[in-house]
Amino acid sequence: MNPSSKAVLQHIILPGAPEIKIIMRRSMRARRMSLRISRHKGEVILSLPVSCPISQARSFIFEKEKWVRSHLENLPEVTYVQIGCQILFQGKRIALKVGSGRQVKRIGEALMVPGPDHMVAPRTKAFLKLQARHALIEATDKYAAAVGQDYKSLTVRDTTSRWGSCSNIGNINYSWRLIMAPQAVLEYVAAHEVAHLVEMNHSDRFWAVVGRLYPDYDAQRIWLRQNGGELHLIKF
């Protein structure tokens, strides 16, 4: 990529109660100013041409203040991970409670998290990522064996645009947040990415492979469309 085409990030503060930070993204591709609000992060982003003066950007933001505040108020409620809250794990809501020892453990419908308050979120996240990795390796190995293909590597990340991806050399990436979804959803995503080892496209042939690996995939795709956003509203 040509360095001159990369976006340059700055911000503008919209005063008030509450104060709102507007991320300003200058881009060579932008032809006019536009606003968008990230549902996952609650960020307000202003895209604008490189040559647009700051004064013009500020005027635009103040003109759109009512729109910005109304949309932020209507965003889905965010869950901040702490003792006493509930999070999703394998499709079920479980409560976070004070644990003992050194490891996070699931006991019944609770996740027991040891340590001081400031360690609750990182330890819970580490537990979920580890569980996700184990579950995704198991599912991916199973489906890869079924189609007689090997994958090169498997990585779990906190992605927001895709639940999974497969490169043309067989590197498979997943969102670790899939461990919060029902097991059937995780299985479908694994089958989907393994199918790309056979067909690196989304043709009818590709979906035929997915159907052989996981016949009930339509129901899991619907679940992700309807509920996937909630998985990103759990903040660590």
FIDOFI-876159 format. One record per residue (C-alpha): residue number from 1; residue in one letter; x, y, z. Coordinates in steps of 0.2 Angstrom, whole numbers, padded with zeros to 4 digits. Example, Ala and Ser with C-alpha at 12.3 -4.5 7.8 and 13.67 -1.06 7.14 Angstrom:
2
node num = 1&residuo = A&xx = 0062&yy = -0022&zz = 0039
node num = 2&residuo = S&xx = 0068&yy = -0005&zz = 0036
This chain:
236
node num = 1&residuo = M&xx = 0000&yy = 0000&zz = 0000
node num = 2&residuo = N&xx = 0006&yy = 0017&zz = -0004
node num = 3&residuo = P&xx = 0009&yy = 0027&zz = 0012
node num = 4&residuo = S&xx = 0000&yy = 0042&zz = 0006
node num = 5&residuo = S&xx = -0016&yy = 0031&zz = 0005
node num = 6&residuo = K&xx = -0016&yy = 0026&zz = 0023
node num = 7&residuo = A&xx = -0029&yy = 0034&zz = 0035
node num = 8&residuo = V&xx = -0022&yy = 0047&zz = 0047
node num = 9&residuo = L&xx = -0031&yy = 0046&zz = 0064
node num = 10&residuo = Q&xx = -0034&yy = 0061&zz = 0076
node num = 11&residuo = H&xx = -0049&yy = 0066&zz = 0087
node num = 12&residuo = I&xx = -0061&yy = 0079&zz = 0091
node num = 13&residuo = I&xx = -0070&yy = 0081&zz = 0108
node num = 14&residuo = L&xx = -0088&yy = 0085&zz = 0108
node num = 15&residuo = P&xx = -0091&yy = 0093&zz = 0125
node num = 16&residuo = G&xx = -0107&yy = 0090&zz = 0135
node num = 17&residuo = A&xx = -0114&yy = 0077&zz = 0147
node num = 18&residuo = P&xx = -0107&yy = 0065&zz = 0143
node num = 19&residuo = E&xx = -0091&yy = 0071&zz = 0133
node num = 20&residuo = I&xx = -0089&yy = 0062&zz = 0117
node num = 21&residuo = K&xx = -0073&yy = 0058&zz = 0108
node num = 22&residuo = I&xx = -0075&yy = 0058&zz = 0089
node num = 23&residuo = I&xx = -0061&yy = 0048&zz = 0080
node num = 24&residuo = M&xx = -0056&yy = 0058&zz = 0065
node num = 25&residuo = R&xx = -0050&yy = 0047&zz = 0050
node num = 26&residuo = R&xx = -0042&yy = 0057&zz = 0036
node num = 27&residuo = S&xx = -0041&yy = 0047&zz = 0020
node num = 28&residuo = M&xx = -0035&yy = 0049&zz = 0002
node num = 29&residuo = R&xx = -0051&yy = 0039&zz = -0003
node num = 30&residuo = A&xx = -0064&yy = 0050&zz = 0006
node num = 31&residuo = R&xx = -0073&yy = 0063&zz = -0005
node num = 32&residuo = R&xx = -0084&yy = 0070&zz = 0008
node num = 33&residuo = M&xx = -0087&yy = 0069&zz = 0027
node num = 34&residuo = S&xx = -0097&yy = 0055&zz = 0034
node num = 35&residuo = L&xx = -0101&yy = 0048&zz = 0052
node num = 36&residuo = R&xx = -0103&yy = 0031&zz = 0058
node num = 37&residuo = I&xx = -0105&yy = 0023&zz = 0075
node num = 38&residuo = S&xx = -0097&yy = 0006&zz = 0079
node num = 39&residuo = R&xx = -0110&yy = -0005&zz = 0087
node num = 40&residuo = H&xx = -0096&yy = -0016&zz = 0094
node num = 41&residuo = K&xx = -0085&yy = -0003&zz = 0102
node num = 42&residuo = G&xx = -0097&yy = 0012&zz = 0104
node num = 43&residuo = E&xx = -0084&yy = 0023&zz = 0094
node num = 44&residuo = V&xx = -0090&yy = 0038&zz = 0084
node num = 45&residuo = I&xx = -0079&yy = 0039&zz = 0068
node num = 46&residuo = L&xx = -0079&yy = 0054&zz = 0056
node num = 47&residuo = S&xx = -0071&yy = 0050&zz = 0039
node num = 48&residuo = L&xx = -0066&yy = 0065&zz = 0029
node num = 49&residuo = P&xx = -0054&yy = 0070&zz = 0014
node num = 50&residuo = V&xx = -0036&yy = 0074&zz = 0018
node num = 51&residuo = S&xx = -0038&yy = 0092&zz = 0013
node num = 52&residuo = C&xx = -0053&yy = 0096&zz = 0024
node num = 53&residuo = P&xx = -0050&yy = 0109&zz = 0037
node num = 54&residuo = I&xx = -0052&yy = 0105&zz = 0055
node num = 55&residuo = S&xx = -0064&yy = 0120&zz = 0057
node num = 56&residuo = Q&xx = -0075&yy = 0112&zz = 0044
node num = 57&residuo = A&xx = -0074&yy = 0096&zz = 0053
node num = 58&residuo = R&xx = -0079&yy = 0103&zz = 0070
node num = 59&residuo = S&xx = -0094&yy = 0112&zz = 0062
node num = 60&residuo = F&xx = -0100&yy = 0096&zz = 0054
node num = 61&residuo = I&xx = -0098&yy = 0087&zz = 0071
node num = 62&residuo = F&xx = -0108&yy = 0100&zz = 0080
node num = 63&residuo = E&xx = -0122&yy = 0100&zz = 0067
node num = 64&residuo = K&xx = -0123&yy = 0081&zz = 0069
node num = 65&residuo = E&xx = -0122&yy = 0082&zz = 0088
node num = 66&residuo = K&xx = -0141&yy = 0077&zz = 0091
node num = 67&residuo = W&xx = -0139&yy = 0062&zz = 0079
node num = 68&residuo = V&xx = -0123&yy = 0056&zz = 0087
node num = 69&residuo = R&xx = -0130&yy = 0057&zz = 0105
node num = 70&residuo = S&xx = -0147&yy = 0049&zz = 0100
node num = 71&residuo = H&xx = -0138&yy = 0034&zz = 0091
node num = 72&residuo = L&xx = -0126&yy = 0032&zz = 0106
node num = 73&residuo = E&xx = -0141&yy = 0031&zz = 0118
node num = 74&residuo = N&xx = -0149&yy = 0017&zz = 0107
node num = 75&residuo = L&xx = -0133&yy = 0006&zz = 0107
node num = 76&residuo = P&xx = -0136&yy = -0011&zz = 0115
node num = 77&residuo = E&xx = -0131&yy = -0012&zz = 0133
node num = 78&residuo = V&xx = -0112&yy = -0017&zz = 0136
node num = 79&residuo = T&xx = -0107&yy = -0030&zz = 0149
node num = 80&residuo = Y&xx = -0091&yy = -0026&zz = 0158
node num = 81&residuo = V&xx = -0083&yy = -0041&zz = 0165
node num = 82&residuo = Q&xx = -0082&yy = -0041&zz = 0184
node num = 83&residuo = I&xx = -0088&yy = -0051&zz = 0199
node num = 84&residuo = G&xx = -0107&yy = -0053&zz = 0200
node num = 85&residuo = C&xx = -0110&yy = -0050&zz = 0181
node num = 86&residuo = Q&xx = -0116&yy = -0064&zz = 0169
node num = 87&residuo = I&xx = -0107&yy = -0068&zz = 0153
node num = 88&residuo = L&xx = -0110&yy = -0081&zz = 0139
node num = 89&residuo = F&xx = -0101&yy = -0097&zz = 0139
node num = 90&residuo = Q&xx = -0105&yy = -0111&zz = 0126
node num = 91&residuo = G&xx = -0122&yy = -0103&zz = 0123
node num = 92&residuo = K&xx = -0127&yy = -0101&zz = 0142
node num = 93&residuo = R&xx = -0127&yy = -0087&zz = 0154
node num = 94&residuo = I&xx = -0115&yy = -0090&zz = 0169
node num = 95&residuo = A&xx = -0111&yy = -0079&zz = 0183
node num = 96&residuo = L&xx = -0094&yy = -0073&zz = 0188
node num = 97&residuo = K&xx = -0090&yy = -0077&zz = 0207
node num = 98&residuo = V&xx = -0075&yy = -0075&zz = 0218
node num = 99&residuo = G&xx = -0064&yy = -0091&zz = 0217
node num = 100&residuo = S&xx = -0050&yy = -0098&zz = 0226
node num = 101&residuo = G&xx = -0033&yy = -0105&zz = 0221
node num = 102&residuo = R&xx = -0024&yy = -0099&zz = 0205
node num = 103&residuo = Q&xx = -0035&yy = -0105&zz = 0191
node num = 104&residuo = V&xx = -0052&yy = -0100&zz = 0184
node num = 105&residuo = K&xx = -0064&yy = -0114&zz = 0186
node num = 106&residuo = R&xx = -0082&yy = -0118&zz = 0180
node num = 107&residuo = I&xx = -0093&yy = -0125&zz = 0194
node num = 108&residuo = G&xx = -0111&yy = -0128&zz = 0189
node num = 109&residuo = E&xx = -0118&yy = -0112&zz = 0182
node num = 110&residuo = A&xx = -0104&yy = -0101&zz = 0189
node num = 111&residuo = L&xx = -0086&yy = -0096&zz = 0184
node num = 112&residuo = M&xx = -0075&yy = -0095&zz = 0199
node num = 113&residuo = V&xx = -0062&yy = -0082&zz = 0196
node num = 114&residuo = P&xx = -0048&yy = -0080&zz = 0209
node num = 115&residuo = G&xx = -0038&yy = -0064&zz = 0213
node num = 116&residuo = P&xx = -0040&yy = -0046&zz = 0215
node num = 117&residuo = D&xx = -0054&yy = -0036&zz = 0206
node num = 118&residuo = H&xx = -0042&yy = -0029&zz = 0193
node num = 119&residuo = M&xx = -0037&yy = -0047&zz = 0188
node num = 120&residuo = V&xx = -0055&yy = -0053&zz = 0185
node num = 121&residuo = A&xx = -0057&yy = -0047&zz = 0167
node num = 122&residuo = P&xx = -0040&yy = -0053&zz = 0161
node num = 123&residuo = R&xx = -0041&yy = -0070&zz = 0169
node num = 124&residuo = T&xx = -0058&yy = -0073&zz = 0163
node num = 125&residuo = K&xx = -0053&yy = -0068&zz = 0145
node num = 126&residuo = A&xx = -0038&yy = -0080&zz = 0146
node num = 127&residuo = F&xx = -0049&yy = -0094&zz = 0152
node num = 128&residuo = L&xx = -0061&yy = -0091&zz = 0138
node num = 129&residuo = K&xx = -0047&yy = -0090&zz = 0125
node num = 130&residuo = L&xx = -0040&yy = -0106&zz = 0131
node num = 131&residuo = Q&xx = -0056&yy = -0115&zz = 0131
node num = 132&residuo = A&xx = -0060&yy = -0108&zz = 0113
node num = 133&residuo = R&xx = -0043&yy = -0114&zz = 0107
node num = 134&residuo = H&xx = -0046&yy = -0132&zz = 0113
node num = 135&residuo = A&xx = -0063&yy = -0133&zz = 0106
node num = 136&residuo = L&xx = -0058&yy = -0126&zz = 0089
node num = 137&residuo = I&xx = -0043&yy = -0137&zz = 0087
node num = 138&residuo = E&xx = -0054&yy = -0152&zz = 0091
node num = 139&residuo = A&xx = -0068&yy = -0147&zz = 0079
node num = 140&residuo = T&xx = -0055&yy = -0142&zz = 0065
node num = 141&residuo = D&xx = -0045&yy = -0158&zz = 0066
node num = 142&residuo = K&xx = -0062&yy = -0168&zz = 0065
node num = 143&residuo = Y&xx = -0068&yy = -0159&zz = 0049
node num = 144&residuo = A&xx = -0051&yy = -0158&zz = 0041
node num = 145&residuo = A&xx = -0049&yy = -0177&zz = 0043
node num = 146&residuo = A&xx = -0067&yy = -0179&zz = 0036
node num = 147&residuo = V&xx = -0061&yy = -0170&zz = 0020
node num = 148&residuo = G&xx = -0044&yy = -0177&zz = 0019
node num = 149&residuo = Q&xx = -0035&yy = -0161&zz = 0021
node num = 150&residuo = D&xx = -0022&yy = -0153&zz = 0032
node num = 151&residuo = Y&xx = -0021&yy = -0135&zz = 0038
node num = 152&residuo = K&xx = -0005&yy = -0126&zz = 0041
node num = 153&residuo = S&xx = -0009&yy = -0117&zz = 0057
node num = 154&residuo = L&xx = -0024&yy = -0112&zz = 0069
node num = 155&residuo = T&xx = -0025&yy = -0095&zz = 0078
node num = 156&residuo = V&xx = -0038&yy = -0087&zz = 0089
node num = 157&residuo = R&xx = -0040&yy = -0069&zz = 0089
node num = 158&residuo = D&xx = -0052&yy = -0055&zz = 0095
node num = 159&residuo = T&xx = -0059&yy = -0051&zz = 0077
node num = 160&residuo = T&xx = -0074&yy = -0041&zz = 0074
node num = 161&residuo = S&xx = -0077&yy = -0043&zz = 0055
node num = 162&residuo = R&xx = -0076&yy = -0061&zz = 0054
node num = 163&residuo = W&xx = -0079&yy = -0077&zz = 0065
node num = 164&residuo = G&xx = -0066&yy = -0086&zz = 0055
node num = 165&residuo = S&xx = -0055&yy = -0086&zz = 0040
node num = 166&residuo = C&xx = -0044&yy = -0097&zz = 0030
node num = 167&residuo = S&xx = -0030&yy = -0092&zz = 0019
node num = 168&residuo = N&xx = -0025&yy = -0100&zz = 0003
node num = 169&residuo = I&xx = -0010&yy = -0108&zz = 0011
node num = 170&residuo = G&xx = -0021&yy = -0116&zz = 0025
node num = 171&residuo = N&xx = -0019&yy = -0104&zz = 0039
node num = 172&residuo = I&xx = -0035&yy = -0104&zz = 0049
node num = 173&residuo = N&xx = -0040&yy = -0090&zz = 0060
node num = 174&residuo = Y&xx = -0055&yy = -0089&zz = 0072
node num = 175&residuo = S&xx = -0063&yy = -0077&zz = 0084
node num = 176&residuo = W&xx = -0061&yy = -0084&zz = 0102
node num = 177&residuo = R&xx = -0078&yy = -0076&zz = 0106
node num = 178&residuo = L&xx = -0085&yy = -0092&zz = 0097
node num = 179&residuo = I&xx = -0083&yy = -0101&zz = 0114
node num = 180&residuo = M&xx = -0097&yy = -0089&zz = 0120
node num = 181&residuo = A&xx = -0109&yy = -0096&zz = 0107
node num = 182&residuo = P&xx = -0118&yy = -0113&zz = 0107
node num = 183&residuo = Q&xx = -0107&yy = -0127&zz = 0103
node num = 184&residuo = A&xx = -0116&yy = -0130&zz = 0087
node num = 185&residuo = V&xx = -0112&yy = -0113&zz = 0081
node num = 186&residuo = L&xx = -0093&yy = -0116&zz = 0084
node num = 187&residuo = E&xx = -0094&yy = -0132&zz = 0075
node num = 188&residuo = Y&xx = -0102&yy = -0124&zz = 0060
node num = 189&residuo = V&xx = -0089&yy = -0110&zz = 0059
node num = 190&residuo = A&xx = -0075&yy = -0124&zz = 0060
node num = 191&residuo = A&xx = -0084&yy = -0134&zz = 0046
node num = 192&residuo = H&xx = -0085&yy = -0118&zz = 0036
node num = 193&residuo = E&xx = -0067&yy = -0114&zz = 0037
node num = 194&residuo = V&xx = -0061&yy = -0132&zz = 0034
node num = 195&residuo = A&xx = -0072&yy = -0132&zz = 0018
node num = 196&residuo = H&xx = -0061&yy = -0118&zz = 0011
node num = 197&residuo = L&xx = -0047&yy = -0130&zz = 0011
node num = 198&residuo = V&xx = -0056&yy = -0139&zz = -0002
node num = 199&residuo = E&xx = -0065&yy = -0124&zz = -0011
node num = 200&residuo = M&xx = -0057&yy = -0107&zz = -0008
node num = 201&residuo = N&xx = -0073&yy = -0098&zz = -0013
node num = 202&residuo = H&xx = -0091&yy = -0097&zz = -0009
node num = 203&residuo = S&xx = -0097&yy = -0106&zz = -0024
node num = 204&residuo = D&xx = -0111&yy = -0120&zz = -0024
node num = 205&residuo = R&xx = -0097&yy = -0133&zz = -0023
node num = 206&residuo = F&xx = -0091&yy = -0124&zz = -0007
node num = 207&residuo = W&xx = -0108&yy = -0125&zz = 0001
node num = 208&residuo = A&xx = -0110&yy = -0143&zz = -0004
node num = 209&residuo = V&xx = -0094&yy = -0147&zz = 0006
node num = 210&residuo = V&xx = -0100&yy = -0137&zz = 0021
node num = 211&residuo = G&xx = -0117&yy = -0147&zz = 0020
node num = 212&residuo = R&xx = -0108&yy = -0163&zz = 0020
node num = 213&residuo = L&xx = -0098&yy = -0158&zz = 0035
node num = 214&residuo = Y&xx = -0112&yy = -0150&zz = 0045
node num = 215&residuo = P&xx = -0129&yy = -0152&zz = 0037
node num = 216&residuo = D&xx = -0138&yy = -0140&zz = 0049
node num = 217&residuo = Y&xx = -0128&yy = -0125&zz = 0045
node num = 218&residuo = D&xx = -0142&yy = -0114&zz = 0040
node num = 219&residuo = A&xx = -0148&yy = -0113&zz = 0058
node num = 220&residuo = Q&xx = -0131&yy = -0109&zz = 0064
node num = 221&residuo = R&xx = -0129&yy = -0095&zz = 0052
node num = 222&residuo = I&xx = -0145&yy = -0087&zz = 0057
node num = 223&residuo = W&xx = -0140&yy = -0088&zz = 0075
node num = 224&residuo = L&xx = -0124&yy = -0079&zz = 0071
node num = 225&residuo = R&xx = -0134&yy = -0065&zz = 0062
node num = 226&residuo = Q&xx = -0146&yy = -0063&zz = 0076
node num = 227&residuo = N&xx = -0135&yy = -0065&zz = 0091
node num = 228&residuo = G&xx = -0117&yy = -0063&zz = 0086
node num = 229&residuo = G&xx = -0117&yy = -0045&zz = 0090
node num = 230&residuo = E&xx = -0120&yy = -0048&zz = 0108
node num = 231&residuo = L&xx = -0104&yy = -0058&zz = 0110
node num = 232&residuo = H&xx = -0094&yy = -0042&zz = 0106
node num = 233&residuo = L&xx = -0104&yy = -0032&zz = 0119
node num = 234&residuo = I&xx = -0095&yy = -0041&zz = 0133
node num = 235&residuo = K&xx = -0080&yy = -0030&zz = 0137
node num = 236&residuo = F&xx = -0064&yy = -0036&zz = 0145
